[in-house]
Amino acid sequence: MNHQTFIWGRSGNRIRKTERWVEGLSVFGLLLAALLLFGINLDSLPLQDWCEAKIELIAHKLVQESVDYWQWLYPQNLSEPPLGTWLIASAYELGGINNSMARLPSAILTALSVPLLYGIGREVFHCRQSAVFSSLIYLTLIPVVYHGRLALADGSCLCFTILMMWCVLRSRRDFRWALGIGAGLSLICLTKGMGMGLLLGVIALLFLRWDTPRLLISVYWWLGLLLGIFPGVAWYIGFLLINVDNFNILGMFNQFIQPFWLPWLSDSRPTLYYLVEMLAVPWLLFLPSWLSCAWEHRNWSWAKFVLVWAVFYLVGIAVMISQKSWYFLPIYPALALAGGYQLATIWNRSSCKIYPRFWSLGLSLLAIGFVASSLGFKLQEIQQQTYQALETLLREQGINPEQL
C-alpha cells in the first residue's frame, strides 16, 4: 500500500524542480553578463575631474591617515552622505589604492541591480519572458552602463532603489518585507541624501495606495518600515549631534538637499536638457509606445507600478532647479519594465503583423548614424596615421615638417 497510485504529484514536483533550475539559470546568466559588462577594464580611463577625484581623495585619506571612529562615520568636506565613500575606502583596504578599486563597488552594485530588476519582473509579470527582456533592456541602457562604471554613488543608488521597489512588491504578500523597504530607503538616504529618499518613498506609497491600499493601514507593515529606516535616521541624528555647536538648519539643508533643489555650482542648463538626455539613448526610441502600452493596461499591477514610478518621478525632477544627468537614472528601471512587457508581447504575437512605421524609420536612421560615425572615426584614424608616416618620411629626408 506504499506505492504511488497517481502520478500528478510526482509530475508537479518535477515541474517545480525544472522551474527552479530555469529561474536559477536566468538569474545567474543575467548576473554574469552584468558583472562582465560593468567590471571589465575599470581602470582603462583616469578618474574624472572633481566628481570622481573628490570622493576618491576623501576615501584615500580615510585609508592612509589614522582617523578616529567619528571621522570615519562623518567624513569632512563631503557634499553628499558618505556611503559611497565608505565603500570605496573598504575596497582600498581589500585590493589596494588604484582606479579599479575606486570604481569596483559601484560596478558590483550596479551589476546586482540587474537580477534585482528581474525579480521585480517576476513579481509583476505572469511570464518569465517579460522579466528577462526588461532586465536586458535595462542592462543595455547607455546611461546605466556609463554611470555604473564610475567611482560615484549613482550606480549604488540605482541598486538600492530597485531593491526597495522589489521589497515594496514583496510586502504585498508578506509584511516582513516592509523591513526591506525601510532598509532600502536608509541606503538611498545614506547615498544620495534625504531628497532622493523622500521622493522615492512617496512614489512607493502612492503605488501602494493605488494597488494595495490595505497595506497602508497595517500596523505591522509600518513597524517594519520604521525599523528598516532606523539606521539612516540614526546617522542623520548623529550628524546633528556632532555639529550641534555650529549647527544651523539651512546649512544642513544645503548640504544634503542642494543636489536636488538648488543650482549645482551655478551650472544652469536649458529647459529641454532632460529631454535631450532621454532622446540620446537608442532604446528610448520606443518610449511613447511603452508608455502607451502601460496606459492601456493600467488596471494591471505592472502598469500601475510603471506609471506611478515614471510619471511621479518625472514630475519630481521637473521641479528641480539643479540639472544633472544622473537624476534620470532611477526612472530607467520603470521604463525597462514597460519595454520588457511590450517586447514579450511582440515576441509571442503573429509574425504577419506589421510593426509601426516610426520604429522602422527610427532604427534605419540610427543604423545610418552609427555607420557614419564609425566611418568618421576610421577615416580620422587613417588620416592621423598618414600624417605620422609623412612626418617620419620628411624627417628622414632632413626636412623639418614644422617649417612647411
Stockholm file with secondary structure:
# STOCKHOLM 1.0

chainA/1-404         MNHQTFIWGRSGNRIRKTERWVEGLSVFGLLLAALLLFGINLDSLPLQDWCEAKIELIAHKLVQESVDYWQWLYPQNLSEPPLGTWLIASAYELGGINNSMARLPSAILTALSVPLLYGIGREVFHCRQSAVFSSLIYLTLIPVVYHGRLALADGSCLCFTILMMWCVLRSRRDFRWALGIGAGLSLICLTKGMGMGLLLGVIALLFLRWDTPRLLISVYWWLGLLLGIFPGVAWYIGFLLINVDNFNILGMFNQFIQPFWLPWLSDSRPTLYYLVEMLAVPWLLFLPSWLSCAWEHRNWSWAKFVLVWAVFYLVGIAVMISQKSWYFLPIYPALALAGGYQLATIWNRSSCKIYPRFWSLGLSLLAIGFVASSLGFKLQEIQQQTYQALETLLREQGINPEQL
#=GR chainA/1-404 SS CCSCSCSHHHHHHHHHHHHHHHHHHHHHHHHHHHHHHHHTTTTSSCCCTTHHHHHHHHHHHHHHSCCCHHHHHSCSSCSSCSHHHHHHHHHHHHHCSSHHHHHHHHHHHHHHHHHHHHHHHHHHCSSHHHHHHHHHHHHTCHHHHHHHTSSSSHHHHHHHHHHHHHHHHHTTTCGGGHHHHHHHHHHHHHHHCHHHHHHHHHHHHHHHHHHCGGGGGCHHHHHHHHHHHHHHHHHHHHHHHHTSTTCCHHHHHHHHHHHHHSCSTTCCCCTTHHHHHHHTSGGGGGHHHHHHHHHHTTTSHHHHHHHHHHHHHHHHHHTCSSCCGGGGGGGHHHHHHHHHHHHHHHHHSCTTSCCCHHHHHHHHHHHHHHHHHHHHHHHHHHHHHHHHHHHHHHHHTTCCGGGC
#=GC SS_cons         CCSCSCSHHHHHHHHHHHHHHHHHHHHHHHHHHHHHHHHTTTTSSCCCTTHHHHHHHHHHHHHHSCCCHHHHHSCSSCSSCSHHHHHHHHHHHHHCSSHHHHHHHHHHHHHHHHHHHHHHHHHHCSSHHHHHHHHHHHHTCHHHHHHHTSSSSHHHHHHHHHHHHHHHHHTTTCGGGHHHHHHHHHHHHHHHCHHHHHHHHHHHHHHHHHHCGGGGGCHHHHHHHHHHHHHHHHHHHHHHHHTSTTCCHHHHHHHHHHHHHSCSTTCCCCTTHHHHHHHTSGGGGGHHHHHHHHHHTTTSHHHHHHHHHHHHHHHHHHTCSSCCGGGGGGGHHHHHHHHHHHHHHHHHSCTTSCCCHHHHHHHHHHHHHHHHHHHHHHHHHHHHHHHHHHHHHHHHTTCCGGGC
//
